[in-house]
């Protein structure tokens, strides 16, 4: 085990719709398991008391620099500042900068280490004013999850922006066994769709209509939180008897959904990294999605069809070619799995992140 030369404090958040094998905070588990590092994890609270709301909401209104920065983010920063008064950290890494970073540089009176942030939202949302990038100037380094984002943030942090991909737990998300592969060849093919954020649901509805018109035997699994299903385009999809809806799955049920599918169908409007894509790839699924954001960083042409946004006919053609040729589908799926193992396993991403920690914590 490599000996670490620094102490790290992580500002984390666990999202209710992500299981124990999903999400960016797994990075910290892998770093801790690979390196003898003194660490502290500070989690963003799920809620705050009414008394705290009354006391701090006036402050929040004055300092709010991000649409997704809430009172929970402020409380997390205050808690981190309190811990830094009594503990010395070489690295403070804010894992979700858009949600938990505004006042921290001014609150860290005694901190002399490096502040690092990771941004998750595409630059289009920053340009629109949803987030203010000037607050990032206090960072020693910024991690972006797609190479496309680098130039945009270099304008405020020249020479301090690093592309390190999002990872995936390939020891949990894995392809089905040989018996299930053979079984899948004998039954109706299944497509799987997951999520709502920046998904092109309007295009999805049109694609589903045309796919089922060409081949009514295809099945579609929709993984969408129940509270997010109230969408006219989802209602259009729901009228098809071939569609099944899933919400609140366990980790094993989620993995089983991918393993039972033939293709990931994921129309997107924009993205940096995408958990659904990575989980499906690790489970051996080829992908039909869009050439937006970070998709080119996380895919290759031997297992993913990246189409222009809104290209309904292109998506229909790609899906039907895969579902109509199980051998091609499997070959592309195995290529996706190999790419995930070789490039996106959390052990690789943790090593790249530790190299960045080494760089920014070294004496100047």
C-alpha positions in Angstrom: 0.0 0.0 0.0 1.3 3.4 -1.0 2.0 5.7 1.9 0.3 9.1 1.6 2.0 12.4 2.5 -1.2 14.3 3.3 -4.5 14.5 5.1 -7.8 15.0 3.2 -11.2 16.4 4.1 -14.0 15.5 1.7 -17.3 17.4 1.4 -19.8 14.8 0.2 -23.4 14.3 -0.7 -25.3 11.1 -1.1 -28.3 11.4 -3.4 -31.4 9.4 -2.4 -31.8 7.9 -5.9 -28.3 6.4 -6.0 -27.4 3.1 -4.5 -24.3 2.1 -2.5 -22.4 1.2 -5.7 -23.3 4.4 -7.6 -22.2 8.1 -7.3 -19.1 10.2 -7.3 -18.4 9.8 -3.6 -17.2 6.2 -4.2 -14.0 7.9 -5.3 -13.3 8.6 -1.6 -13.7 4.9 -0.7 -11.2 3.8 -3.3 -8.7 6.4 -2.3 -9.0 5.4 1.3 -8.6 1.7 0.4 -5.6 2.3 -1.8 -3.7 4.8 0.3 -2.9 5.1 4.0 -4.5 8.6 4.3 -6.0 10.5 7.2 -9.4 11.5 6.0 -12.5 13.3 7.2 -15.9 13.1 5.4 -18.4 15.8 5.9 -21.8 15.1 4.4 -24.3 17.7 3.2 -27.3 17.3 5.5 -30.6 16.1 4.1 -32.6 18.8 6.0 -32.1 21.5 8.6 -34.3 22.6 11.4 -36.8 25.4 11.2 -34.8 27.5 13.7 -31.7 27.3 11.6 -33.7 28.2 8.5 -35.0 31.3 10.2 -31.5 32.3 11.3 -29.6 31.7 8.1 -32.0 32.2 5.2 -31.3 36.0 5.2 -27.5 35.2 4.8 -28.2 32.6 2.1 -30.2 35.1 0.0 -27.2 37.5 0.1 -24.5 35.0 -0.7 -26.2 32.6 -3.1 -24.0 32.1 -6.2 -25.5 28.9 -7.6 -29.1 27.9 -8.4 -28.4 24.6 -6.6 -26.7 26.1 -3.5 -29.1 25.8 -0.6 -29.0 26.1 3.2 -27.7 22.6 3.4 -24.7 23.6 1.3 -24.0 26.6 3.7 -24.3 24.3 6.7 -21.8 21.9 5.2 -19.3 24.7 4.6 -19.7 25.9 8.1 -19.2 22.4 9.5 -16.0 22.0 7.4 -14.7 25.4 8.6 -15.3 24.3 12.2 -13.4 21.0 11.7 -10.5 22.9 10.1 -10.1 25.0 13.2 -9.0 21.9 15.2 -7.6 19.7 12.4 -5.0 20.4 9.8 -5.8 19.2 6.2 -3.5 19.3 3.3 -6.4 18.8 0.9 -10.1 19.9 1.2 -12.0 18.5 -1.8 -15.5 19.7 -2.5 -17.0 16.8 -4.4 -20.1 18.7 -5.7 -18.9 22.3 -6.2 -22.2 23.6 -7.6 -24.1 22.6 -4.5 -21.6 23.1 -1.7 -19.1 25.9 -2.4 -19.6 29.6 -1.8 -18.2 30.9 1.5 -15.7 28.2 2.3 -12.5 30.2 1.3 -13.4 33.0 3.7 -14.4 30.6 6.5 -11.1 28.7 6.5 -9.2 31.0 8.8 -6.5 28.5 9.7 -6.5 26.3 6.6 -3.2 26.5 4.6 -3.7 23.5 2.4 -5.2 23.2 -1.1 -8.9 23.6 -2.0 -10.0 21.4 -4.8 -13.5 21.2 -6.4 -15.2 19.0 -8.8 -17.9 20.4 -11.1 -20.6 18.1 -12.5 -22.9 20.3 -14.6 -22.2 21.1 -18.3 -20.9 24.6 -19.2 -24.2 25.5 -20.8 -25.8 25.7 -17.4 -22.9 27.8 -16.1 -23.2 30.2 -19.1 -26.9 30.6 -18.5 -26.3 32.0 -15.1 -27.4 29.0 -13.1 -23.9 29.0 -11.5 -21.3 31.7 -11.1 -17.9 30.6 -12.0 -16.0 33.5 -10.3 -16.4 31.7 -7.0 -14.0 29.1 -8.3 -11.0 31.5 -8.3 -10.2 30.5 -4.7 -9.6 26.9 -5.7 -6.1 25.4 -6.1 -7.4 22.9 -8.7 -10.7 22.1 -10.4 -11.7 18.7 -11.7 -14.0 18.6 -14.7 -15.7 15.4 -15.8 -15.5 16.0 -19.5 -12.7 17.3 -21.6 -15.1 19.8 -23.3 -15.4 21.7 -20.1 -11.7 22.4 -19.6 -11.3 25.5 -21.8 -14.4 27.2 -20.3 -13.1 27.0 -16.7 -9.5 27.7 -17.7 -10.6 31.3 -18.3 -11.0 31.8 -14.5 -8.4 29.2 -13.4 -5.7 29.1 -16.0 -3.5 26.0 -15.7 -5.5 24.7 -12.8 -8.2 22.7 -14.5 -7.9 18.9 -14.8 -10.0 16.4 -16.7 -10.4 13.3 -14.6 -13.3 11.0 -15.7 -16.1 9.8 -13.4 -15.6 6.2 -12.4 -17.8 3.1 -12.1 -17.7 0.1 -9.8 -16.9 -2.6 -12.3 -16.7 -5.2 -9.5 -20.4 -4.8 -8.9 -21.8 -3.7 -12.3 -20.8 -6.5 -14.5 -22.3 -8.5 -17.4 -24.7 -11.4 -16.9 -23.3 -14.9 -17.0 -23.1 -17.1 -20.1 -26.4 -18.8 -19.4 -28.3 -15.5 -19.4 -26.6 -14.5 -22.6 -27.9 -17.6 -24.3 -31.4 -17.0 -22.8 -31.5 -13.4 -24.0 -30.9 -14.6 -27.6 -34.0 -16.7 -27.5 -36.4 -14.1 -26.1 -37.6 -10.6 -27.0 -34.9 -7.9 -26.9 -35.2 -5.3 -24.2 -34.0 -1.6 -24.2 -33.4 0.2 -21.0 -33.7 4.0 -20.3 -32.7 5.6 -17.1 -33.1 9.1 -15.4 -34.6 12.5 -16.2 -31.9 15.1 -15.8 -31.0 16.6 -19.2 -32.7 13.6 -20.9 -34.4 14.3 -24.2 -37.7 12.7 -23.3 -39.5 14.3 -26.2 -37.2 12.5 -28.7 -37.4 9.3 -26.6 -41.2 9.3 -27.0 -40.9 9.6 -30.8 -38.2 6.9 -31.0 -40.3 4.5 -28.9 -43.3 5.0 -31.2 -41.3 4.2 -34.3 -39.3 1.3 -32.8 -42.5 -0.5 -31.7 -44.2 0.3 -35.0 -41.3 -1.6 -36.8 -41.0 -4.4 -34.2 -43.8 -4.7 -31.6 -41.9 -7.5 -29.9 -39.3 -5.2 -28.4 -39.6 -4.4 -24.7 -38.6 -1.2 -22.9 -37.7 -0.8 -19.3 -38.0 2.8 -18.0 -36.1 3.5 -14.8 -37.6 6.8 -13.6 -38.4 8.0 -10.1 -42.2 8.0 -9.5 -42.2 11.7 -8.7 -40.6 12.4 -12.0 -43.0 10.4 -14.2 -45.5 13.2 -14.4 -44.4 14.3 -17.9 -46.6 14.4 -21.1 -43.9 12.6 -23.0 -43.6 9.9 -20.4 -47.4 9.6 -20.6 -47.1 9.1 -24.4 -44.6 6.3 -23.8 -46.7 4.7 -21.1 -49.5 3.9 -23.4 -47.5 1.1 -25.0 -48.1 -2.3 -23.4 -44.4 -3.2 -24.1 -43.2 -0.6 -21.6 -42.4 -1.4 -17.9 -41.7 1.2 -15.3 -39.2 0.9 -12.4 -38.5 3.1 -9.4 -36.9 2.6 -6.0 -34.9 -0.4 -7.0 -32.2 -2.1 -4.8 -28.6 -2.2 -6.1 -29.1 -5.8 -7.2 -32.4 -5.0 -8.9 -30.8 -2.1 -10.8 -27.9 -4.3 -11.9 -30.4 -7.0 -13.0 -32.3 -4.5 -15.1 -29.1 -3.7 -17.1 -28.1 -7.4 -17.3 -31.5 -8.4 -18.7 -31.4 -5.6 -21.4 -29.9 -5.7 -24.8 -29.4 -2.0 -25.4 -29.1 1.2 -23.5 -31.4 3.8 -25.2 -30.5 7.2 -23.7 -31.4 10.3 -25.7 -29.6 13.3 -24.1 -29.7 17.1 -24.4 -26.3 17.6 -22.7 -24.1 16.1 -20.0 -20.7 15.8 -18.5 -20.5 12.3 -17.1 -23.6 10.1 -16.9 -24.1 7.4 -14.3 -26.7 5.4 -16.3 -24.3 5.2 -19.3 -21.4 4.0 -17.1 -23.5 1.4 -15.2 -24.9 0.0 -18.5 -21.4 -0.1 -20.1 -20.0 -2.0 -17.1 -22.9 -4.5 -17.4 -22.0 -5.1 -21.1 -24.6 -3.0 -22.9 -24.0 -1.2 -26.2 -25.4 2.4 -26.1 -27.5 4.5 -28.4 -27.3 8.1 -27.3 -26.2 11.5 -28.5 -23.0 13.2 -29.3 -23.2 15.8 -26.6 -21.0 17.0 -23.7 -18.8 14.3 -22.3 -20.2 11.4 -24.3 -17.2 11.2 -26.6 -14.9 10.9 -23.5 -16.8 7.9 -22.2 -17.6 6.0 -25.4 -16.0 4.6 -28.5 -17.5 3.8 -31.9 -17.1 0.1 -31.4 -19.9 0.0 -28.8 -21.8 3.3 -28.9 -23.9 5.1 -31.5 -23.5 8.9 -30.9 -26.2 10.7 -32.9 -27.1 14.4 -33.2 -29.6 15.7 -30.7 -33.2 15.1 -32.0 -32.2 12.5 -34.6 -35.2 10.2 -34.2 -34.7 8.2 -37.4 -31.0 7.7 -36.6 -31.8 6.3 -33.1 -34.5 4.1 -34.4 -32.2 2.6 -37.1 -29.4 2.0 -34.5 -31.7 0.3 -32.0 -33.3 -1.9 -34.6 -29.9 -3.0 -36.0 -28.8 -4.0 -32.6 -32.0 -5.7 -31.4 -32.2 -7.6 -34.8 -28.6 -9.0 -34.5 -27.9 -10.5 -31.0 -24.3 -11.4 -31.9 -23.5 -7.8 -32.9 -25.3 -6.6 -29.8 -23.1 -8.9 -27.6 -19.9 -8.0 -29.4 -20.5 -4.3 -28.9 -21.6 -4.9 -25.3 -18.3 -6.8 -24.5 -16.4 -3.9 -26.0 -18.2 -1.5 -23.7 -17.4 -3.7 -20.7 -13.7 -3.8 -21.7 -13.5 0.0 -22.1 -15.1 0.5 -18.7 -12.7 -1.9 -17.0 -9.6 -0.5 -18.7 -10.5 3.2 -18.3 -13.2 3.9 -15.9 -12.9 1.5 -13.0 -12.7 3.5 -9.8 -9.2 2.2 -9.0 -7.9 4.0 -12.2 -9.8 7.2 -11.3 -8.6 7.2 -7.7 -5.0 6.9 -8.9 -5.4 9.9 -11.2 -7.0 11.9 -8.4 -4.2 11.0 -5.9 -1.7 12.2 -8.5 -3.5 15.5 -8.6 -3.5 15.6 -4.8 0.3 15.1 -4.9 0.7 17.9 -7.4 -1.3 20.5 -5.6 -0.1 19.6 -2.1 3.6 19.8 -3.0 5.4 22.9 -1.6 5.4 25.7 -4.1 
